[in-house]
């Protein structure tokens, strides 16, 4: 359930989404509060789950992952056991950077990075053999159209 956000919360969250590396003093100046009040708000937003985490966004190319693909998976059966097995395999593969169950022709959509084709092949084999996917469609990412962007809170 979403919590109620006031204007100061929205300004604080917007500033964090755009640059989470800011100090508490910088955030306080942006939102017009004292550093102590800003820290209390940030703690409340974290404990409520609105701020799920703060992390650095890396450039996959610069980090040595030139291959980026989207993988569409289809399961033979839609059971808790089948979904659980796939989830375990996906969670065990560090090359899978994001994964979601989806509705439609495909059951799951994954973002995968790899250093080379051999590493990608190992991931795809694991998804098929251990993950129980009966259909695996790989879509090669050519270039970014729009980077991950902040939620439109305002």
RAURNOR-V743406 format. One record per residue. N is the residue number from 1. RES is the residue in one letter. OMEGA is omega in whole degrees, 0 to 359 (NA if undefined). D_CENTER is the distance of its C-alpha to the mean C-alpha in Angstrom with 2 decimals. Layout:
# RAURNOR-V743406
N/RES/OMEGA/D_CENTER, N/RES/OMEGA/D_CENTER
This chain:
# RAURNOR-V743406
1/X/181/19.81, 2/X/176/19.15, 3/X/179/21.28, 4/X/180/23.67, 5/X/175/22.76, 6/X/184/25.72, 7/X/179/26.06, 8/X/176/25.63, 9/X/182/22.33, 10/X/179/21.08, 11/X/178/22.41, 12/X/180/20.91, 13/X/178/17.38, 14/X/179/17.84, 15/X/179/19.13, 16/X/180/16.29, 17/X/182/13.65, 18/X/178/15.93, 19/X/182/16.72, 20/X/181/15.59, 21/X/180/18.21, 22/X/175/21.06, 23/X/177/23.61, 24/X/179/24.55, 25/X/177/27.79, 26/X/179/26.13, 27/X/180/23.99, 28/X/179/27.25, 29/X/182/29.10, 30/X/185/26.59, 31/X/177/26.68, 32/X/177/30.37, 33/X/173/30.36, 34/X/177/31.60, 35/X/180/29.27, 36/X/179/30.03, 37/X/178/29.23, 38/X/179/25.97, 39/X/179/24.98, 40/X/178/25.99, 41/X/181/23.90, 42/X/177/20.79, 43/X/179/21.56, 44/X/180/22.09, 45/X/176/18.80, 46/X/183/17.01, 47/X/179/19.30, 48/X/181/18.85, 49/X/178/15.07, 50/X/173/14.62, 51/X/184/13.20, 52/X/180/10.70, 53/X/178/10.71, 54/X/185/11.66, 55/X/176/10.61, 56/X/176/11.92, 57/X/183/10.35, 58/X/174/12.34, 59/X/183/14.20, 60/X/179/13.98, 61/X/181/17.59, 62/X/180/18.95, 63/X/175/17.41, 64/X/179/19.16, 65/X/183/16.79, 66/X/179/18.61, 67/X/174/17.60, 68/X/182/14.40, 69/X/169/14.60, 70/X/181/13.30, 71/X/175/14.89, 72/X/181/16.37, 73/X/174/17.82, 74/X/178/20.75, 75/X/178/22.24, 76/X/182/26.02, 77/X/178/26.04, 78/X/178/24.01, 79/X/177/24.80, 80/X/181/23.09, 81/X/180/24.16, 82/X/179/22.71, 83/X/178/19.28, 84/X/179/19.48, 85/X/179/20.55, 86/X/180/17.75, 87/X/179/15.14, 88/X/181/17.07, 89/X/181/17.20, 90/X/180/13.53, 91/X/181/12.83, 92/X/183/15.73, 93/X/181/14.56, 94/X/179/12.87, 95/X/177/12.74, 96/X/185/10.15, 97/X/176/6.84, 98/X/180/5.14, 99/X/180/7.87, 100/X/166/9.45, 101/X/183/13.16, 102/X/177/14.75, 103/X/179/18.33, 104/X/180/20.79, 105/X/183/22.11, 106/X/180/19.01, 107/X/182/17.75, 108/X/178/14.28, 109/X/184/12.09, 110/X/167/10.27, 111/X/185/9.14, 112/X/173/11.51, 113/X/178/13.08, 114/X/178/16.70, 115/X/182/19.58, 116/X/182/22.09, 117/X/179/23.11, 118/X/179/24.35, 119/X/177/21.05, 120/X/180/19.40, 121/X/179/22.37, 122/X/178/21.98, 123/X/181/18.44, 124/X/178/19.82, 125/X/179/22.86, 126/X/179/21.04, 127/X/180/19.11, 128/X/187/22.52, 129/X/183/24.79, 130/X/184/23.06, 131/X/177/20.36, 132/X/178/23.00, 133/X/179/21.64, 134/X/178/24.76, 135/X/180/23.33, 136/X/179/20.80, 137/X/182/20.35, 138/X/178/18.85, 139/X/181/18.15, 140/X/178/18.44, 141/X/181/16.44, 142/X/178/19.30, 143/X/182/18.02, 144/X/176/15.61, 145/X/179/16.98, 146/X/180/14.95, 147/X/174/12.40, 148/X/186/9.43, 149/X/180/11.81, 150/X/173/12.70, 151/X/180/13.30, 152/X/186/17.01, 153/X/182/18.43, 154/X/NA/21.96
